[in-house]
Amino acid sequence: MTSFYKEHPGGKVILNKAGQDVTWVLKTLAPHVKAADTVMKKLKQTCIGKVK
């Protein structure tokens, strides 16, 4: 995540939402809707833990 956020146009927003459920972003914002399933799959593959 830390290396990716620098390349993502909304990178600072990503860091501000760390530890929160942002599934709604993938399901409602136009640039993410088409990629939502792929993104969720990749996140599950690379998850190293959950923030409590």
SEMINU-120887 format. One record per atom (N, C-alpha, C, O, CB): residue in one letter; z, y, x; atom name. Coordinates in steps of 0.001 Angstrom, whole numbers. Glycine has a CB too. Layout:
<nodes>
['A'; [Z; Y; X]; 'CA'],
...
</nodes>
This chain:
<nodes>
['M'; [0; -1195; 824]; 'N'],
['M'; [0; 0; 0]; 'CA'],
['M'; [0; 1253; 865]; 'C'],
['M'; [-735; 2196; 572]; 'O'],
['M'; [1204; 1; -936]; 'CB'],
['T'; [792; 1286; 1904]; 'N'],
['T'; [909; 2529; 2668]; 'CA'],
['T'; [-388; 2927; 3354]; 'C'],
['T'; [-654; 4120; 3499]; 'O'],
['T'; [1997; 2395; 3698]; 'CB'],
['S'; [-1197; 1979; 3779]; 'N'],
['S'; [-2471; 2363; 4385]; 'CA'],
['S'; [-3512; 2693; 3318]; 'C'],
['S'; [-4387; 3528; 3546]; 'O'],
['S'; [-2986; 1242; 5294]; 'CB'],
['F'; [-3428; 2052; 2169]; 'N'],
['F'; [-4398; 2285; 1100]; 'CA'],
['F'; [-4240; 3654; 456]; 'C'],
['F'; [-5240; 4282; 106]; 'O'],
['F'; [-4268; 1216; 45]; 'CB'],
['Y'; [-3031; 4125; 294]; 'N'],
['Y'; [-2831; 5376; -431]; 'CA'],
['Y'; [-3526; 6552; 244]; 'C'],
['Y'; [-3912; 7509; -429]; 'O'],
['Y'; [-1352; 5666; -564]; 'CB'],
['K'; [-3689; 6496; 1544]; 'N'],
['K'; [-4350; 7584; 2264]; 'CA'],
['K'; [-5839; 7663; 1931]; 'C'],
['K'; [-6437; 8737; 2009]; 'O'],
['K'; [-4164; 7407; 3768]; 'CB'],
['E'; [-6435; 6540; 1562]; 'N'],
['E'; [-7858; 6484; 1242]; 'CA'],
['E'; [-8130; 6716; -244]; 'C'],
['E'; [-9245; 7086; -612]; 'O'],
['E'; [-8428; 5144; 1661]; 'CB'],
['H'; [-7156; 6509; -1082]; 'N'],
['H'; [-7329; 6620; -2532]; 'CA'],
['H'; [-7214; 8082; -2963]; 'C'],
['H'; [-6291; 8778; -2539]; 'O'],
['H'; [-6281; 5753; -3277]; 'CB'],
['P'; [-8154; 8562; -3811]; 'N'],
['P'; [-8097; 9956; -4261]; 'CA'],
['P'; [-6772; 10333; -4929]; 'C'],
['P'; [-6353; 11489; -4861]; 'O'],
['P'; [-9225; 10218; -5219]; 'CB'],
['G'; [-6124; 9384; -5560]; 'N'],
['G'; [-4844; 9660; -6211]; 'CA'],
['G'; [-3676; 9108; -5424]; 'C'],
['G'; [-2645; 8758; -5998]; 'O'],
['G'; [-4832; 9084; -7606]; 'CB'],
['G'; [-3828; 9029; -4122]; 'N'],
['G'; [-2834; 8396; -3262]; 'CA'],
['G'; [-1424; 8938; -3387]; 'C'],
['G'; [-463; 8169; -3409]; 'O'],
['G'; [-3258; 8522; -1872]; 'CB'],
['K'; [-1289; 10254; -3467]; 'N'],
['K'; [52; 10840; -3583]; 'CA'],
['K'; [696; 10463; -4912]; 'C'],
['K'; [1909; 10267; -4989]; 'O'],
['K'; [-14; 12371; -3444]; 'CB'],
['V'; [-121; 10363; -5954]; 'N'],
['V'; [393; 9956; -7263]; 'CA'],
['V'; [877; 8514; -7190]; 'C'],
['V'; [1907; 8169; -7770]; 'O'],
['V'; [-695; 10113; -8363]; 'CB'],
['I'; [137; 7681; -6480]; 'N'],
['I'; [531; 6279; -6320]; 'CA'],
['I'; [1927; 6200; -5705]; 'C'],
['I'; [2779; 5459; -6196]; 'O'],
['I'; [-496; 5515; -5440]; 'CB'],
['L'; [2161; 6944; -4654]; 'N'],
['L'; [3476; 6915; -4003]; 'CA'],
['L'; [4569; 7471; -4902]; 'C'],
['L'; [5693; 6969; -4888]; 'O'],
['L'; [3435; 7701; -2702]; 'CB'],
['N'; [4261; 8490; -5676]; 'N'],
['N'; [5253; 9069; -6586]; 'CA'],
['N'; [5647; 8097; -7690]; 'C'],
['N'; [6737; 8209; -8252]; 'O'],
['N'; [4716; 10353; -7200]; 'CB'],
['K'; [4780; 7154; -8005]; 'N'],
['K'; [5047; 6185; -9069]; 'CA'],
['K'; [5539; 4845; -8523]; 'C'],
['K'; [5691; 3892; -9287]; 'O'],
['K'; [3795; 5969; -9898]; 'CB'],
['A'; [5786; 4758; -7241]; 'N'],
['A'; [6251; 3506; -6632]; 'CA'],
['A'; [7497; 3003; -7346]; 'C'],
['A'; [8438; 3757; -7592]; 'O'],
['A'; [6539; 3701; -5128]; 'CB'],
['G'; [7485; 1718; -7671]; 'N'],
['G'; [8628; 1115; -8339]; 'CA'],
['G'; [8579; 1224; -9846]; 'C'],
['G'; [9467; 729; -10540]; 'O'],
['G'; [9875; 1736; -7849]; 'CB'],
['Q'; [7536; 1875; -10360]; 'N'],
['Q'; [7401; 2039; -11806]; 'CA'],
['Q'; [6214; 1221; -12307]; 'C'],
['Q'; [5297; 912; -11545]; 'O'],
['Q'; [7228; 3537; -12179]; 'CB'],
['D'; [6238; 880; -13568]; 'N'],
['D'; [5127; 163; -14182]; 'CA'],
['D'; [4027; 1167; -14512]; 'C'],
['D'; [4213; 2041; -15359]; 'O'],
['D'; [5588; -608; -15461]; 'CB'],
['V'; [2900; 1044; -13855]; 'N'],
['V'; [1772; 1946; -14107]; 'CA'],
['V'; [568; 1178; -14662]; 'C'],
['V'; [-580; 1585; -14487]; 'O'],
['V'; [1379; 2685; -12813]; 'CB'],
['T'; [853; 74; -15326]; 'N'],
['T'; [-205; -718; -15939]; 'CA'],
['T'; [-1057; 135; -16861]; 'C'],
['T'; [-2271; -54; -16930]; 'O'],
['T'; [385; -1894; -16709]; 'CB'],
['W'; [-439; 1071; -17569]; 'N'],
['W'; [-1177; 1941; -18496]; 'CA'],
['W'; [-2287; 2705; -17787]; 'C'],
['W'; [-3314; 3004; -18396]; 'O'],
['W'; [-223; 2926; -19172]; 'CB'],
['V'; [-2098; 3024; -16512]; 'N'],
['V'; [-3140; 3746; -15770]; 'CA'],
['V'; [-4389; 2887; -15672]; 'C'],
['V'; [-5501; 3363; -15898]; 'O'],
['V'; [-2644; 4142; -14355]; 'CB'],
['L'; [-4199; 1624; -15336]; 'N'],
['L'; [-5339; 722; -15192]; 'CA'],
['L'; [-6037; 473; -16516]; 'C'],
['L'; [-7245; 236; -16546]; 'O'],
['L'; [-4891; -593; -14596]; 'CB'],
['K'; [-5301; 523; -17595]; 'N'],
['K'; [-5873; 196; -18901]; 'CA'],
['K'; [-6411; 1398; -19662]; 'C'],
['K'; [-7100; 1223; -20667]; 'O'],
['K'; [-4846; -484; -19735]; 'CB'],
['T'; [-6115; 2630; -19207]; 'N'],
['T'; [-6536; 3796; -19983]; 'CA'],
['T'; [-7376; 4822; -19231]; 'C'],
['T'; [-8183; 5508; -19858]; 'O'],
['T'; [-5344; 4468; -20511]; 'CB'],
['L'; [-7225; 4953; -17939]; 'N'],
['L'; [-7995; 5958; -17210]; 'CA'],
['L'; [-9354; 5386; -16811]; 'C'],
['L'; [-9436; 4340; -16168]; 'O'],
['L'; [-7222; 6440; -15959]; 'CB'],
['A'; [-10404; 6080; -17197]; 'N'],
['A'; [-11779; 5601; -17053]; 'CA'],
['A'; [-12122; 4942; -15713]; 'C'],
['A'; [-12697; 3854; -15714]; 'O'],
['A'; [-12694; 6731; -17264]; 'CB'],
['P'; [-11796; 5548; -14582]; 'N'],
['P'; [-12200; 4921; -13317]; 'CA'],
['P'; [-11553; 3555; -13072]; 'C'],
['P'; [-12051; 2767; -12269]; 'O'],
['P'; [-11862; 5838; -12171]; 'CB'],
['H'; [-10449; 3276; -13760]; 'N'],
['H'; [-9705; 2049; -13500]; 'CA'],
['H'; [-9943; 944; -14527]; 'C'],
['H'; [-9678; -225; -14243]; 'O'],
['H'; [-8252; 2358; -13447]; 'CB'],
['V'; [-10434; 1292; -15704]; 'N'],
['V'; [-10556; 316; -16791]; 'CA'],
['V'; [-11401; -887; -16380]; 'C'],
['V'; [-11000; -2029; -16604]; 'O'],
['V'; [-11165; 977; -18025]; 'CB'],
['K'; [-12557; -644; -15785]; 'N'],
['K'; [-13452; -1743; -15412]; 'CA'],
['K'; [-12853; -2634; -14328]; 'C'],
['K'; [-13149; -3828; -14267]; 'O'],
['K'; [-14784; -1190; -14937]; 'CB'],
['A'; [-12026; -2066; -13491]; 'N'],
['A'; [-11472; -2820; -12362]; 'CA'],
['A'; [-10066; -3355; -12622]; 'C'],
['A'; [-9482; -3993; -11747]; 'O'],
['A'; [-11451; -1949; -11135]; 'CB'],
['A'; [-9518; -3110; -13796]; 'N'],
['A'; [-8114; -3439; -14070]; 'CA'],
['A'; [-7766; -4896; -13772]; 'C'],
['A'; [-6762; -5165; -13112]; 'O'],
['A'; [-7794; -3138; -15511]; 'CB'],
['D'; [-8570; -5827; -14243]; 'N'],
['D'; [-8262; -7246; -14022]; 'CA'],
['D'; [-8286; -7596; -12535]; 'C'],
['D'; [-7419; -8319; -12043]; 'O'],
['D'; [-9258; -8132; -14783]; 'CB'],
['T'; [-9278; -7080; -11835]; 'N'],
['T'; [-9390; -7336; -10401]; 'CA'],
['T'; [-8214; -6737; -9648]; 'C'],
['T'; [-7656; -7369; -8751]; 'O'],
['T'; [-10702; -6772; -9857]; 'CB'],
['V'; [-7842; -5529; -10011]; 'N'],
['V'; [-6725; -4856; -9348]; 'CA'],
['V'; [-5423; -5614; -9585]; 'C'],
['V'; [-4656; -5834; -8647]; 'O'],
['V'; [-6595; -3407; -9847]; 'CB'],
['M'; [-5168; -6008; -10811]; 'N'],
['M'; [-3931; -6728; -11118]; 'CA'],
['M'; [-3867; -8057; -10364]; 'C'],
['M'; [-2810; -8447; -9868]; 'O'],
['M'; [-3815; -6972; -12631]; 'CB'],
['K'; [-4990; -8738; -10284]; 'N'],
['K'; [-5043; -10007; -9556]; 'CA'],
['K'; [-4727; -9779; -8072]; 'C'],
['K'; [-3955; -10529; -7475]; 'O'],
['K'; [-6438; -10672; -9718]; 'CB'],
['K'; [-5322; -8750; -7491]; 'N'],
['K'; [-5090; -8441; -6077]; 'CA'],
['K'; [-3635; -8042; -5836]; 'C'],
['K'; [-3035; -8442; -4838]; 'O'],
['K'; [-6030; -7315; -5612]; 'CB'],
['L'; [-3073; -7257; -6746]; 'N'],
['L'; [-1677; -6853; -6601]; 'CA'],
['L'; [-743; -8059; -6632]; 'C'],
['L'; [224; -8116; -5872]; 'O'],
['L'; [-1294; -5867; -7703]; 'CB'],
['K'; [-1026; -9019; -7504]; 'N'],
['K'; [-194; -10222; -7578]; 'CA'],
['K'; [-295; -11039; -6295]; 'C'],
['K'; [686; -11631; -5845]; 'O'],
['K'; [-601; -11081; -8782]; 'CB'],
['Q'; [-1500; -11065; -5707]; 'N'],
['Q'; [-1705; -11826; -4471]; 'CA'],
['Q'; [-982; -11196; -3286]; 'C'],
['Q'; [-547; -11901; -2375]; 'O'],
['Q'; [-3191; -11937; -4163]; 'CB'],
['T'; [-854; -9884; -3296]; 'N'],
['T'; [-294; -9191; -2137]; 'CA'],
['T'; [1144; -8723; -2336]; 'C'],
['T'; [1722; -8097; -1447]; 'O'],
['T'; [-1149; -8013; -1799]; 'CB'],
['C'; [1718; -9021; -3482]; 'N'],
['C'; [3087; -8589; -3775]; 'CA'],
['C'; [4076; -9289; -2837]; 'C'],
['C'; [4051; -10510; -2682]; 'O'],
['C'; [3446; -8883; -5255]; 'CB'],
['I'; [4933; -8497; -2225]; 'N'],
['I'; [5953; -9080; -1346]; 'CA'],
['I'; [7344; -8982; -1953]; 'C'],
['I'; [8314; -9482; -1382]; 'O'],
['I'; [5936; -8391; 13]; 'CB'],
['G'; [7439; -8345; -3096]; 'N'],
['G'; [8723; -8231; -3773]; 'CA'],
['G'; [8693; -7139; -4819]; 'C'],
['G'; [7753; -6347; -4880]; 'O'],
['G'; [9829; -7962; -2774]; 'CB'],
['K'; [9715; -7102; -5630]; 'N'],
['K'; [9820; -6098; -6681]; 'CA'],
['K'; [10960; -5149; -6367]; 'C'],
['K'; [11995; -5552; -5835]; 'O'],
['K'; [10027; -6758; -8058]; 'CB'],
['V'; [10758; -3895; -6701]; 'N'],
['V'; [11787; -2880; -6500]; 'CA'],
['V'; [12782; -2969; -7640]; 'C'],
['V'; [12393; -3008; -8807]; 'O'],
['V'; [11170; -1456; -6411]; 'CB'],
['K'; [14062; -3001; -7308]; 'N'],
['K'; [15089; -3073; -8355]; 'CA'],
['K'; [15759; -1739; -8509]; 'C'],
['K'; [16654; -1590; -9340]; 'O'],
['K'; [16131; -4151; -8040]; 'CB'],
</nodes>
